[in-house]
Amino acid sequence: MSAGAKPVGVLGAGAWGTALAQMLASDGREVLIWALEPELVEEINSRRTNSLYLPSASLSASIKATGNLADFAGYDTALVVTPAQHLGRVLGGMAGHPRDLVLCSKGIEAGSGRLMNDVAKAAAPGSDIAILSGPTFAHEVAAGMPTAVTLACGGGEEQWDRIAKIIARPQFRPYYSDDVVGAEIGGAVKNVLAIACGVVDGLGLGQNARAALIARGYAEMLRFGEALGARRDTLAGLCGLGDLVLTCSSSSSRNFSLGKALGEGKSSAVLMADRRTVAEGAHTAPVLVELAAQSGVAMPIVAAVGQLLGGAAAAEVVTRLLARPLTTEQETSA
């Protein structure tokens, strides 16, 4: 790290926020991470661990924790890694906002149907917004394993130049995009599809079914994304197809694990009440179903996940999905 490098903020000390802080600190850069829980602030500062969300990591000495959002006043760059449904509230609680806000949460705001960049623009109108998204399991990033992501910059190449210099590492490679909407939609939709793939695994329906679901789910992602102005090439990249393949294929995905439990017959209400970490797809699914209907876009797999989360039995939902009328692979309307 070059002498005099400015510290970077990370808002959110869950598994993903902690992993990003560890990655940023890997070259000795000072990182200030905000945690909601006072006991977690104390643990990070005194023991260099986060036993609540990322127990596998031994945190760098250049990471400091705080519970006070005012401590980020004067920061040029902050990665925002709060749960999607709380992003607006957290940004609204800051007295001053960094020039560059890099949104790392994947979801759509319930109630308003807004993408995260729209939420951030309203809460922090003086900041430039970027989206960081891609196939990223937190424990692998924290361990320094090779990772590639999309960095979509609403501020164009000038913003990319600022942020890439801060976050790029030999083991963490960002790729530039100016398609903020595409990067957001890829991350939000894949969370819902990962729940569906988990259901397939929980019901024991086999690898053929999961592969078909990934392919058909990707088609839904493309249809919805294009309806909202996203580019196909963005959704074919790391933040779309790449992230979809990862989260639909491993129990390390919180969304996949939630779906698997649903497929095994567990109650959605009980699962959501007991989960310590957030499966963002469960919050995104209902609003995504509504937005797809408003746009006239066919998303039968997403609709099926919405039914499951509403209390329908997994086997019945799958039966109805398989009983849909035969059509072409290029169906477009709901």
HELIX and SHEET records of a PDB file:
HELIX    1   1 ALA A   15  LEU A   24  1                                  10    
HELIX    2   2 ALA A   25  ASP A   27  5                                   3    
HELIX    3   3 PRO A   38  ARG A   47  1                                  10    
HELIX    4   4 LEU A   69  PHE A   72  5                                   4    
HELIX    5   5 ALA A   84  HIS A   86  5                                   3    
HELIX    6   6 LEU A   87  GLY A   92  1                                   6    
HELIX    7   7 MET A  116  ALA A  123  1                                   8    
HELIX    8   8 ALA A  138  ALA A  142  1                                   5    
HELIX    9   9 GLY A  156  ILE A  167  1                                  12    
HELIX   10  10 VAL A  180  LEU A  203  1                                  24    
HELIX   11  11 GLN A  207  ALA A  227  1                                  21    
HELIX   12  12 ARG A  232  LEU A  235  1                                   4    
HELIX   13  13 LEU A  238  GLY A  242  3                                   5    
HELIX   14  14 ASP A  243  THR A  247  1                                   5    
HELIX   15  15 ARG A  254  GLY A  263  1                                  10    
HELIX   16  16 SER A  268  ASP A  274  1                                   7    
HELIX   17  17 GLU A  280  SER A  295  1                                  16    
HELIX   18  18 PRO A  300  LEU A  309  1                                  10    
HELIX   19  19 ALA A  314  LEU A  322  1                                   9    
SHEET    1   A 8 ILE A  63  THR A  66  0                                        
SHEET    2   A 8 VAL A  31  TRP A  34  1                                        
SHEET    3   A 8 VAL A   8  LEU A  11  1                                        
SHEET    4   A 8 THR A  77  VAL A  80  1                                        
SHEET    5   A 8 ASP A 100  LEU A 103  1                                        
SHEET    6   A 8 ASP A 128  SER A 133  1                                        
SHEET    7   A 8 THR A 147  CYS A 153 -1                                        
SHEET    8   A 8 PHE A 172  SER A 177  1                                        
END                                                                             
